[in-house]
């Protein structure tokens, strides 16, 4: 049975998220992960986030997937609710 490569991510692939996502409670928008959550919660699409941060759309898509998985969120409304509760957005 073939396994999804996203499930078998190596620790080096997720180092950024392990380092920054837990910090969302303490300093939400000061971390890169907090900034991504803020932009997602503001309703920006991956392409808009990529243009704003001067990144590849594929990089943004990967970061978005990892952040949502790490926070156990499954949709943009859940991200918005999370961001409001953590005072990332008003």
Buried (B, 14 or more C-beta within 10 A) or exposed (E): EEEEEEEEBEEEEBEBBEEBBEBBEEEBBEBBBBBBBBBBBBEBEBEBBBEEBEBEBEEBBBBBEBBBBBBEBEEBEBBBEBBEEBEBBE
